[in-house]
């Protein structure tokens, strides 16, 4: 069986007509995992052939707004598409329970309208939150998920995920600078998905708020160095700051290749990579 990783949204917090907000779909055998739920996530999820009711879990890397802004859409759509009470499992760092409770409170009028209108809809959304305190390992369906702390301070706690299935391994980092937890997630992985910034270009922007992002995101050089240090096969970049434009790919790729000799993928929305499982050694 294979493991497939699809970047649903590769944008950053600024609205972009070509890139949805941060979100990634991982399909491990028959298990479907949504990692983060940024702007436009359900449009991209549907384009990838998956409806919200088909999700086995939502995994949040952290609670920055651009990574959770459409979690309310996931919750609502999962509910109204269910034909019977069906639990949506949401995993994330401490604080996730407060966020989900707030979303459900915000949705309370909508929930009451739908319950009043649809005779066959007799239950409210069923959302079960699992707050994660790394290091830990858990199983969701066919996937083994290793959870480690990442470093996106002052946003904390934050986590990353190492998803394993039949010998195939994908590390999904989220927003972080290099750290020990990230190295553990990436060690020997087939695929490493990392949000990246171009520090040289960001420094050209005369805006203090933009300059502030430099100290808590991995630069392209740092992402490549992490990939090389961990011995990963493929580095997949996403969440570009500034947004990756047509004609810039060679420049970004060259900076990454200075530090990492493996395969480099500059992902767009709906870029998909399939890793074939490896038989265990005899």
N, C-alpha and C positions, 0 to 999 in steps of 0.2 A: 504493500500500500504506500501511497505517496503523501507528501506534505506540501501544500500549495499556499504561498503567501501572495496576497494581492494588495497593493497600496490603493485604498479607496480614495483617500484625500492626501495630497502632498503639499498643501499650502501652509502658510503661516497665519498669524492672527489677522493680518490685513486682508480684506475681501479681495478675491481674485476671480475673474470670470472663467479662468481655465483650470483652477485648482480648488477642490473642496478642502474643508478643514481636516486636521490630522485624524486619520483613522486607517486601520489595517485589518484585513480579513485573513485569518489563518484557517485552512481546512486540513484537518489531520484525520485521514481516513474518512469516516462519516461524521466527524465532529467539527462544528463550525464555531469559531471564536472571533468575536469582534473586539479589537483592541483600540480603545478610545472612540469617541463619538463626536467628531468635529462637525463643522458647518456642512450641510448637504449630505451627511453620511448615508441616509436611506436611499437617496437617488443613486449614489454610486454602488451601494450594496445591491440594489435591484439590478443595476446594469451588470453586476458580477453574477447574477442569477440566483441571488439569495434574498428571501423575504425575512423580515424580522422574526416571524414565528419559527423560522428554521434555525435560529441561533441557539446554541447550547449554553453560551455564557457571553457576558460582556466583561472585558478586563480593562480597567482604567490604570494608566501609568501614574497620573496625578490629577489634581483638581483645578488646574488652570482652565479658564473659561473656554479657550479655543479647542481644548481637548474633550470638553463635555457639553458644549453648547446645544447639541442635538440629541443628548441623552433623553430629553423629554419626548422627542419624536419616536425614538426607539421604544420607549416604555408604552406610549399611547398606541402605536401601530401594532406592537406585539400583542397588546390587550385586545384591540378591536378585531384583529385578524384571527384570534383564537376561537375555536368552536366549543371549548370547555375551559374551565379554569386551568391555566397553564402558568407555571412559575418562570419568571425571567430572573436568572441568577446574575447578579452584578458583583464583581470582585474589584477591590481597590484598596488603597491605603486608608489608614484611619482618617475619618472625616467623610468617607463615602456615604455612611449612613445618614449623616446630617444633610448632605447634598440631595440624596434620593428622597428623603422625607420632605425637603423643601420643594422638590419638583412635584411630588404628589400633592402637596398643599396647593401649589400653583395650578395644578390640573384639576383641582376639586370641582370648579364649576363645569368644566367640560365633561368630567366623569358623571356628574349628576345629570347633565343633559342627555348623554348617551344611554344611561340606565333608564331614564324616563321614556326615551323614544323607542328603544329596541326591546321588545318583549322577551326575546331569547337571550338577551345579555343581562344576566342576573348577578354578576360578580364584578367587583372593582379590580383594577390591576393588581396582580400578584407578583410582587418584586421581593426577592430575598437577597439581602446584602451580606457579603462576606468580606469583612475587613482583614487585611493581610498585614502581618508583622514579620518581615523577613529576618533571617533566612527561613524559608519553608518550601516544601514540595507538595504538590497536590495533583489529583487526577480528575480530569473532566472528560467524560466519555473515553475516547481512544487516545487522548493526549495526556502526557505527563508534563506538568508545568512547574518549572523551578522559578521561584520568586526571590529576587535579590534587591537590596537597597541601591538606589542610584543617587546622584548628587546634583540637585537643581536648586540648591539653596539661594534665596530664602524660602523657596517653595519646598516645604517638607511636611511629612515624609513623601518620598517618591519611590516608585518601584519599576523594575523592568522584568521581562518575562523570557524564559528560555523554554521553548515548546519542543517536545521530543515525541516522535512517533515512528516506530519500526526502524530505528537507527538514523532517521533524518532529524536534523536539529536546526531550528531557527531562533535567533535571539532578537527580540524586539525591545529596543532600549528606551524609546521616548526621549524626553528632554533631559539631558545630563551632560556634565563634563566627565572626563575620564576619572575612574575611581575603581576601587577593588571589586565592588559588587558588579560593575560593568564587565570587568575582566573575567569574572567567574561565569557570567551569563554567556559570554562570547567564546569561551575556551573551546577550540576545536569545532565550532559551529559551521554548518554548511552555508548558512546565510545569516548576515548581521544587518539589521535595518536600523539606521541611525538618522536622527534629525541633525542638520548641519547648517552652519553659517559660514559666509565668506568674510572673515575678519577684515581683510584688506578693503573690501567694498563698504562694509558697515562703517569703518573709520572715516570714510569720505562723506558720510551723511551728517550734516550739521544739526543734529537733534539729540539732546541729552537723553531722552527716553529710549531712542534707538541705541545709543552708545551703551546703555545699561545692560543690553542683552549679551554683551561680550563675555561677561564673567560667569554665565550659567548655562551656556550651550556649547556643545562640541563644535570646534571649527572643522573645516574639511581636513586640515592636516591632522588634528587630534583624532578624528574618526578613522582616518587611514592608519594612523599609528596604533590605535586600539585594535583594528582588524589585523594588522601585521603581528602585533604582540600576541594576540590570541590564536593566531594560525587559522583564521576563518577562510573559507573558500571564496565567498562572494560578499562584497560590501554593497548594500543597497541604500542609496541616499534619498532623503525625503525632507519635507518641512524646511525648504530652502529660505534663507534670509541673506540678501534680498532674493526675491522670486527669480528662479532660473528662467532666462529668456531665450528665445530662438537665437541661435548663433553663438551662444555662450558655452555650449556643452564641452567643446574641446578644452577651453580654459579651465573649467571646473575639473574635468577628467585629468588633465595634466598635473594639477596640484595634488590630487589624490594619488596619482601614480608615482609621484616622487617618494611616497612613504609606504605604498602597498602594491605588491606585485600580482595580487589575485584579480579576479574578475570584478569590475566596477559597473554598477548599474545606477544611472541617474533616472530615478523613477518619475513617471508621470502618473496621474490618476489612472487606475485600472491596469497598471503594469503588474504582470503576474509571473511568478517563478515557481516551478514545481521541482521538488527535491524527491528523487526516488529513494525509497527506503533501502537500507543495506542489511543484508543477512548478517546475523551475529557470527563472530569468529568461532570456528570449531574448538 
